C-alpha cells in the first residue's frame, strides 16, 4: 500500500503560495479565489512519490470526469484548470479586437513562450519553433531534410504511423530507401537495441529515426546511444527524434539525446491546450532544413521560418506558458517517479492474474507511465470493451507490429483507488475467461 508516513505536514499555505512558485498569473489568482484550495509545502529534494496527500492536491487541479476513469492519457491529456482558464481568458481577449490583440499583442508574446519551452527543454530559444503537434513537427523534418535518390533511412516498424507514412511518401516521391528494423518488446538491454540499429547502417545511410518512448507499449529507447552509434558510423547521418511521449514525462533535456532534430506534442504529458506541439532543430541545421510552409526565405537560419502558419489559435499558444508553470511546480523528476510508480502499482498487482502478460518493462530506465497488457485467449478490443462496460474504465486497444494488448496510461491526477478498481476488474475478467475456457475444453 502507498506510504503516507511523510505526508503529515503543515498545510497552511494556500494556493497563492503555489502561484508564487509559478510566477503569478491572473488565472492562478482566480483559481485561488474560486477554490480556496490548499497545497502542501515540500522541499525540492523531498520524495513524495508515494505521498497520497500531496498528490490529492494535484488531482484537485484537474476537472476530469468523476464518471469515467480515464486511463488513456497517452493519446491526449486533460489540462489543469489554470490552463483551461488561461485559454478562455486569451480567447476572450482576442475576440475584443482580433486583428489587434492577436497580431499586435499575442503574436509578439510568442517569444516569451518560446523562452519558457527552451528553458524546459534545456536548449536555446533560437532552436525552438511552436507547432500544433508532434506530427507537424516531425513531418516538417521528414519532408525538409535534404535526401537524394538511393539515400537510406533507418527506422523501426514500431514507430508512429504518421511518421512511417511521411517517410513512405518521401520514398515514393524521391526514391529514398527505407530500412526497417523490428523490436520484440519489452527489451531491457540498451546495447541490444543499439546493435539492431547499427546492423542496419550502411554507407548509404543518411538519416535515422528514433522514437524515444514508444506510444504502443511505453518502451524507452536509448536515444543518445543510438545517436552516437550513428554519428560514429558516419558524421553525416542526420538523427531525428520523436519525443511525443517522453517530453514532460521522462526527466531529460533535449540536447542530452544528441539528435539533430526533435519533435513533440505538448498536449500529452505537459498538459498544454489541445493542438500544441514543438519543433527543435539544432542551430547549425536550421538553414538547410526546408520549412513545410514556405516563408520569404526558406533557407533562413531563423527558427521562426517554421512558424509561418498564417492565422492560428493564438490563445492556445499563449496558454502553453501556464502549463509549463504548472509542470515546473511539480518538477520533471518528481513527476517521472510518480508516473512510473503508478504504472508499477497496478501491474505488480496483476502479475499473478491467470493469463496476464505485459509488453512493458517495470524498470524505470526502460519505461514510464504507459503499459500494454494482454489476457490470454482474449482480443485487445474485447478486454478494453469489458473494462469500460464493467467499470467505466477508458483505455486503448492496441494491435500493431509485434504488439497486441490494451494500453493503460494513468497521469498525475490518477488516484490510487482508480487503479485498484482497474486491478479488481482485470482479476474479474480473467477469472471468468479462465472459467469459460475450462468449460469449453471439458466438452
N, C-alpha and C positions, 0 to 999 in steps of 0.2 A: 504493500500500500504506500501512497505518497508520504514522504517525510515532512511533517509540519513543525518539527522541533525548533526551527529558526524563524517561525512565522509570527510569533507574538511580539510585535514591536509597537512603538508609539505611532498610531495612525492619525496624528493631529494635523498633519499638513494637508490642506485642501488642494483641489485641482489647480489652484493658482500657483502652487509650488511647481507643479508639472509644467505649467505654462512658462515659468521662468526658465526651466531647463530647455524648453522648446524654442526659445526666442519668441516672445509673446505675439500671438496673432489675435485679431478680433474673434475668429471662430473659437479659439480656446477660451477666451474670456466669456463668450456667450455660453459655452458648454459649462463652465463653472457656475454661472448664474442660473442656468436652467436645471442643472442636475444636482449641484451640491455634492458631487462625488468626492470621496476622499481617496487618497492613494498613499501607500506606504513609502517611507524613505528607505532606500537601500544604498549601501556603499557600492562604488563601481566594481569592486572586486568580489562582492558577495555573491555566492552561488544560490540562486533562487529556483533552480531547475525543477525541484520537487515541492516548492512552496505554493500550495494551492491558494492560500490567502492572497499572495502577491498577484497570481495570475487571474484571480477572480475579479480584481480591479481592472485588469487589462480587458477581460471579457466584457465588462460593462461599457467599454469604449466603443463597442460594435452594436449595430442594430439588427443583428441576424434574427431570422425567424425562430420563434420558440416551438414551432410546429413541425419543422423539418430539421433533421440532424445532417448538416452539410459536411460530408466528408469527401467532397470533390473540389477542394480548393486548388488543385493543380491546374485546372483549366483557367479559372479566373477567381480572384479572391475578393471578398467584400471590403469596402472601405470603412475605416473608423468614422465615427460620427463627425469628428473635427474636419475630416477631408470632405465628407458629404456637405457639411455646412459651408466650407470654403468654396466648393464648386458652385453651390447655389448662390453664394454672395457674388462671386465673379461673374456668374451668368446674369444676375440682375443688374450688375453694374454695366455690363456690356450692352444690355438692352436699353439703357438710358440714352445712349447715343453710340450705336455700334461702330461706325467708322472712326469715331474719335477715340473711344475707350479701348477698342480692340487694336487699332493700328498705331495709335499715338501713345498709349499707356501700357497695355498688356504686352504688346509685341516687344517693346523695349525691355519690359520686366523679365522676358525670357532669359536674359543674361544672368539674372540672379538665380534662376532655376538651374541654368547650366552650371554655375559655380557650385551649387549645392550637390548636384549629381556628380560632378567631378571630385568633390571632396569625399563623397561616399564611395566612389569608385577608385579613389587613390591615383588620379591622373590629372592632366592639365585640362582646364575648361576648353582649351583650343583643340581638344581631341574628342569632344562630346557633341553630338547632334541629337536633338529631341525628335523622335519619330512617334508613330502611332502604335507600334507593336514590334515584337521580335521578327516577325515575318518581313515587315517592311525594311527593317534594319539589315537583316541577313540577305534579303534579295537585292538590296542596294549593293551589297558587297559582291554577291554572286554574279550579278549582271554587270558590275562595274569594274572588276579586275581585268587586267589585260591578259588574255589567253589566246593561243593560236591553235589552229587545226593540228591534232595529234598530241597536244599537251594533255597530261594525265592529272586527274584529281582523285585523291584517296578520301573515301568516306565510308560510313557503315550503313548496313541495312536497317539499323535501329535508329537512324537519325529521324528528325521530324519530317512528316510527309511534305509540308510546304517547301522545306529545304531541298528534299530529294527531287521534287517536281521542278523546282527552279534550276537545279543542276541538269536535269534531263532536258529541259528546254534549251539550255546552252549547248548541250550535247547535240541536239537536233539542228540547232541554228548554226553553230560554229564548228562542229566536228571535233570537239574535245572528247577525251576518253574518260569514262567514269570507272574507277576500280573500287568495287565494293568489298568490304570485309564484313564478316558476321560474328557477333559476340554471343556466346552462350552464357546467359546471366542467371544468377549473380556471379561476379568474378571478384575474388578477394586477393588478387595478385597483380599489382601495378605493372610489374615487369612483363607479365604475360600479356597484358593489354598492349603495352608499348611494342612488344615483339610482333604482335599481329599487324600493327600499323607499319612497322619497319619492313616486314616481309612484303608489303605491297608497294614500297617505294622502288622506283626505277630511275634511270637517267632522264626519263621524260616527265617525271613528277614535278608539277609546277605549283600545286596547291593541296592542302589537306584540310578537311572539315572535321572539327572536334565538337561533339556535344558534351558540354561539361557535366551536366546532370540530366540523365535521360528521363523524358517525361513518362515513358511506359512503365518503368519499374523503380526509378529513383537511383539507379546506378551512377556513382560519381566516377568519371574518367580522370586519370592523371594528366590534365591538360598541359601543364608545364613540362612534364617528362616527354610527352608526345611532341610538343613544340621543339624541345631541344634535340630530340632524335631526328626530326625533320630538318632542322637547320644544320645539324651535323652532316646529314646525308647530302644536303645542298643548301647553301645560304640563300639561294634564290627562291626556295619554296615559300609560298605565302600561306600563313596559318590563319584560318578563320575559326572563331569560337562561338558556338551557340550557348549563350548564358541565360536563356529564357527562364530556366527553372532554378538556377543557382544564385542569381543576384538577389541580395537581401534575404537569402535563405542560408547559404553557406558563408562562413566568415573568411573573406579574402578580398584582395584588391585586384582590379583588372590587370595591371602590369605583372602581377605575380604569375599569371597564366602564360606569359611570354608569347602571346599571339600578336599578329599584325592588325587583326580586325576582330570586332566583338559586337554582338547584337543581343538585346534582351527586351523582355516585356516588363513594364513597371506595374501593370495591373495584376500581377500574380503575387509574389511574396512581399513586395514593397507596399501593396495595398493602395496604389495610386488609382485615380479615376480610370474607368474602362476606356480602352483605346489610347494608352500611353506606352511609349517604348523609348529605347535609347540605342544609339549607334556610337561605337568607339572606333576610331581609326588612329593608329599610331601616326604621330605628326609627320614623319618622313614619308608616309604612304598616301597622305591626303591628296596631293597634287595629281597623282597617277590614277586615282580611283574615280571612275566616271559616275556622276550622280544619276539616280533613277529618273528624276525630273530635272530637265535642263535649266541651269541658271545662265546668266550672261557669259560667264567664263567657266566652262565645265572642268578646266584644268587648273582652277584656282587652288592655292594651298590653304584656303579658308574653310574650316569645318562647316560653316554656315551654308555652304552651297548644297548641303544635303537636307536642308530645311525649306527648300523652295516649293512648298506645297500649295501656295496660294491661301485662300481662306480656309482656316481650320478652326478647331474648338480652342480658343484662347483660354476660356475658363478651365478646361480640362488640363491644359499645360500648367497654368498657374497653381492649381491645387496639388501638383506634384510636390511642391515645396513643403506643404503641410504634411504630406505622407512621409517625407524624409524626416521632418521634425519628430513625428510620432515614432518612427522607426528608431531614431537616434536616442529617444528617451529610454528605450529598452536596451538597445545595443545589439550589434550583429552576433557577437559571440554568445551572449545570453540567449538570444533568440534561437540560434542554431542548436544549442544544447537542449532547449525546451522542445523544439520540434523533433529532434532525434529521440528524446525521451518519450514523447507522445507516441511515436511510431513503435518503439520497442515495448512500450507499456502494453499495448493491445496484442501485438504479435506474440510476445512471450507467453501470454495467457491462452494463446490458441495453438501453440506448438504440439500440445497433446490431443488436439481435436482429430478424430479419425478422418483420414483422407486430406488433411490440411497440408498445404505446401506453399512456399513463397519463393519468388524470384528476386528477392531483395535482401541484401546483407543487413545484419544487425550491428555492424561495426561502423562507428561514426566517420571513419576515413573513406568509407565506400557508400554511404547513404545518408539521407536526411529524413524528411517527413514522409516522403512518398513510399508506398509499399504495395506490391501486387501479390495477391494470394489466389489460390485455387482450391476447390474441393473436388476430390476425385469422383469422376462419374457425372459431374455437373458442368454444363456450359457456363462461361462467364456471364452471359446475359441472363441466364436463369438464376444464378446466385444474386446478381445485382437486383433483379426483379423481386426476389424473395426478401432481400434486406429492406427494400422500400415498402413492400406490402405488409410485412410483419412489424416493422419498427420505424417507418418513415425515415430510413437512412438513405441519403442520396449519395451514390458512388458512380464510378465509371467502369463499364465493362471494356476490357482491353484484349484485342486479338491482333497481333502484329508479328513481324518476323521473330521467331523463336520465343515469343512472349504470349501467354494466354492466361487471363485471370481477371480479377476485379481490383481496380486501383483504389486504395484508401488513402486519402490525403487530408489529415487534420491541419489546423492552423493554430496560431497562438491564442485564439479566442475559444478553442475547443475545450470544454470542461471534461474532467476525468469521467464523470458519470455518463457522458455520451459514449465514451469509449467502452465503458463497462456494458452499456446496452448493446454495442456492436459485438462485443465478445459473447455475451449471452445469446444473441441472435444467431451468430455463426455456430455456436455449440448446438443450438436447437435445430438449425437447418441440417447440419452434418449428421446429427443423431437420426433424424427422420430419413435422411438419404441412405444411411447405412442400413436402417431397418428395412427400407423399401428394397434395397439391393439384396439383402439376405432373403427376403420373401421370394424375389424373382429367381434367385439361384436355387432355392429349395423346391421349386415347382418341377 
